[in-house]
Amino acid sequence: MTEEPIGKGGYGDLSDQEASTGSESKNWTKKTADVGGGTSKKELDRRIVNEMRQNVDPAAMEAIKKEYKKLKKYSKSNLFTIQKLSGKKTIIDQLIDEYEQNK
């Protein structure tokens, strides 16, 4: 196994002193360290979700979630399967067509 070069611009472009995030891995790069100021992807996702939730009306979000759950349950039902096999347009097909027209 070859030794990883230390210094700027190499495969491992951070020295051991610069790479002090508490990680046991020696195979990460400066790009990894720069993402989010050293925070994990999970933490960044959590921040983005919290920021987005502040900008959305909670009542509207609940109505959308309720409608989504209803359609999801319908798509798993036997009635939906029968309508699909018989060639009838379902509510979901209509929503997809509407979406494609509004693109």
C-alpha positions as a LaTeX table, in Angstrom:
\begin{tabular}{lrrr}
\hline
Residue & $x$ (\AA) & $y$ (\AA) & $z$ (\AA) \\
\hline
Met1 & 0.00 & 0.00 & 0.00 \\
Thr2 & 1.40 & 3.39 & $-0.94$ \\
Glu3 & 1.66 & 6.17 & 1.55 \\
Glu4 & $-0.73$ & 9.05 & 1.08 \\
Pro5 & 1.04 & 12.38 & 0.37 \\
Ile6 & 0.61 & 15.13 & 2.94 \\
Gly7 & 0.22 & 18.74 & 1.88 \\
Lys8 & $-1.90$ & 20.86 & $-0.46$ \\
Gly9 & $-3.02$ & 19.58 & $-3.84$ \\
Gly10 & $-2.29$ & 15.89 & $-3.38$ \\
Tyr11 & $-4.68$ & 12.99 & $-3.02$ \\
Gly12 & $-5.08$ & 13.74 & 0.67 \\
Asp13 & $-4.76$ & 17.50 & 0.45 \\
Leu14 & $-4.90$ & 18.20 & 4.19 \\
Ser15 & $-2.27$ & 17.57 & 6.77 \\
Asp16 & $-3.11$ & 15.69 & 9.96 \\
Gln17 & $-3.32$ & 18.99 & 11.87 \\
Glu18 & $-5.80$ & 20.50 & 9.39 \\
Ala19 & $-7.88$ & 17.33 & 9.36 \\
Ser20 & $-8.93$ & 17.50 & 12.98 \\
Thr21 & $-12.66$ & 16.83 & 12.91 \\
Gly22 & $-12.52$ & 13.86 & 15.22 \\
Ser23 & $-12.89$ & 11.42 & 12.32 \\
Glu24 & $-10.82$ & 8.26 & 12.45 \\
Ser25 & $-10.65$ & 8.16 & 8.64 \\
Lys26 & $-7.49$ & 9.39 & 6.93 \\
Asn27 & $-9.02$ & 9.12 & 3.43 \\
Trp28 & $-11.09$ & 12.27 & 3.30 \\
Thr29 & $-10.24$ & 15.41 & 1.35 \\
Lys30 & $-10.52$ & 19.15 & 1.82 \\
Lys31 & $-13.73$ & 19.12 & $-0.22$ \\
Thr32 & $-15.30$ & 16.84 & 2.39 \\
Ala33 & $-14.18$ & 19.15 & 5.19 \\
Asp34 & $-15.56$ & 22.26 & 3.44 \\
Val35 & $-19.12$ & 20.96 & 3.02 \\
Gly36 & $-21.30$ & 22.69 & 5.58 \\
Gly37 & $-18.47$ & 23.89 & 7.75 \\
Gly38 & $-17.66$ & 20.39 & 9.01 \\
Thr39 & $-21.26$ & 19.34 & 9.74 \\
Ser40 & $-22.70$ & 16.06 & 8.58 \\
Lys41 & $-25.09$ & 15.67 & 5.66 \\
Lys42 & $-27.81$ & 14.58 & 8.07 \\
Glu43 & $-27.42$ & 17.81 & 10.06 \\
Leu44 & $-27.51$ & 19.89 & 6.87 \\
Asp45 & $-30.70$ & 18.12 & 5.76 \\
Arg46 & $-32.25$ & 18.78 & 9.16 \\
Arg47 & $-31.40$ & 22.49 & 8.90 \\
Ile48 & $-32.90$ & 22.76 & 5.41 \\
Val49 & $-36.11$ & 21.01 & 6.47 \\
Asn50 & $-36.50$ & 23.27 & 9.51 \\
Glu51 & $-35.91$ & 26.36 & 7.38 \\
Met52 & $-38.48$ & 25.23 & 4.81 \\
Arg53 & $-41.06$ & 24.43 & 7.50 \\
Gln54 & $-40.89$ & 28.02 & 8.73 \\
Asn55 & $-41.94$ & 29.27 & 5.28 \\
Val56 & $-44.95$ & 26.93 & 4.83 \\
Asp57 & $-48.43$ & 27.32 & 6.29 \\
Pro58 & $-48.98$ & 24.34 & 8.67 \\
Ala59 & $-52.70$ & 24.07 & 7.83 \\
Ala60 & $-51.96$ & 23.88 & 4.10 \\
Met61 & $-49.28$ & 21.26 & 4.71 \\
Glu62 & $-51.70$ & 19.12 & 6.74 \\
Ala63 & $-54.30$ & 19.31 & 3.95 \\
Ile64 & $-51.71$ & 18.22 & 1.37 \\
Lys65 & $-50.52$ & 15.35 & 3.58 \\
Lys66 & $-54.11$ & 14.19 & 4.13 \\
Glu67 & $-54.83$ & 14.21 & 0.38 \\
Tyr68 & $-51.56$ & 12.40 & $-0.35$ \\
Lys69 & $-52.31$ & 9.66 & 2.18 \\
Lys70 & $-55.79$ & 9.24 & 0.72 \\
Leu71 & $-54.43$ & 8.86 & $-2.82$ \\
Lys72 & $-51.69$ & 6.50 & $-1.64$ \\
Lys73 & $-54.25$ & 4.28 & 0.08 \\
Tyr74 & $-56.42$ & 4.36 & $-3.06$ \\
Ser75 & $-53.47$ & 3.37 & $-5.27$ \\
Lys76 & $-52.98$ & 0.23 & $-3.15$ \\
Ser77 & $-56.66$ & $-0.76$ & $-3.26$ \\
Asn78 & $-58.30$ & $-3.51$ & $-5.30$ \\
Leu79 & $-60.65$ & $-0.97$ & $-6.90$ \\
Phe80 & $-57.67$ & 0.92 & $-8.35$ \\
Thr81 & $-56.20$ & $-2.32$ & $-9.72$ \\
Ile82 & $-59.50$ & $-3.29$ & $-11.34$ \\
Gln83 & $-59.89$ & 0.14 & $-12.95$ \\
Lys84 & $-56.30$ & 0.02 & $-14.26$ \\
Leu85 & $-56.78$ & $-3.46$ & $-15.74$ \\
Ser86 & $-60.08$ & $-2.52$ & $-17.36$ \\
Gly87 & $-58.46$ & 0.48 & $-19.06$ \\
Lys88 & $-60.43$ & 3.20 & $-17.25$ \\
Lys89 & $-58.72$ & 6.46 & $-16.34$ \\
Thr90 & $-58.17$ & 6.69 & $-12.61$ \\
Ile91 & $-57.89$ & 9.78 & $-10.44$ \\
Ile92 & $-54.14$ & 9.30 & $-10.37$ \\
Asp93 & $-53.97$ & 9.15 & $-14.18$ \\
Gln94 & $-55.92$ & 12.40 & $-14.35$ \\
Leu95 & $-53.53$ & 14.07 & $-11.90$ \\
Ile96 & $-50.53$ & 12.90 & $-13.91$ \\
Asp97 & $-52.07$ & 14.22 & $-17.15$ \\
Glu98 & $-52.82$ & 17.55 & $-15.47$ \\
Tyr99 & $-49.25$ & 17.79 & $-14.22$ \\
Glu100 & $-47.84$ & 17.06 & $-17.68$ \\
Gln101 & $-50.02$ & 19.76 & $-19.23$ \\
Asn102 & $-48.85$ & 22.36 & $-16.67$ \\
Lys103 & $-45.15$ & 21.61 & $-17.12$ \\
\hline
\end{tabular}
